[in-house]
Structures are given as C-alpha cells and as structure tokens.
Amino acid sequence: MNASELERKDVIEIAEGLRLIEEGVERIQKVMRDRKIKSIQEIASSLIPIFKQDEDQLSEEVLKHLQ
C-alpha cells in the first residue's frame, strides 16, 4: 500500500495523530517558556536524574497518565 491508497478513515486517523502531536508540542513549549528552558537537551538532562531517583513510582505515574 502506498500513500495514494489511503482510505478516508486512514486520513482521519492521521489527522487526529497530528493534532495530538501538535497539542503535545504546545504543552512542552509552555513548560519550557514558563521555566525559561531553552532546549530539549536541557529538559533531558533534568529528567534523567528524576527518573533514576524515583524510578518505580514515577514510571508508574507516567504510564498511568499515558493510558
């Protein structure tokens, strides 16, 4: 199957996925603006120690939120 064979439902699913990505990017950008974070690398360097510190509880909370 190639892109020209997409069905209407496929296009709708893709559009919904793109909307969710856009919403996620906007949320990330808001946090970055609020916290004056300048790069994704800066975020990653902050997240890694947090995940390592409280791996089990934080992982469960993140997974619950994603479901």
Steps between C-alpha positions, in 0.01 A plus 500: 500500500623849426379845596265525203312194628411650838136473593293779652523342847880486466516871419276577801723290728813673371339842548407409859854381567642823365261698721622306805863563405429872460327508839797324658749739345296796625498356853877444492559851366283651775702326772823606328383864486374497860827349627719694256641176358677557172549148360367145500850392609457712813171320572658157446787578735242590767272201438762226515596558867134528599418166336804334656424642844143373530487256213211276608251757625566755227492235227161379627364856511621573147359174367162563666489848350577367153220241506 
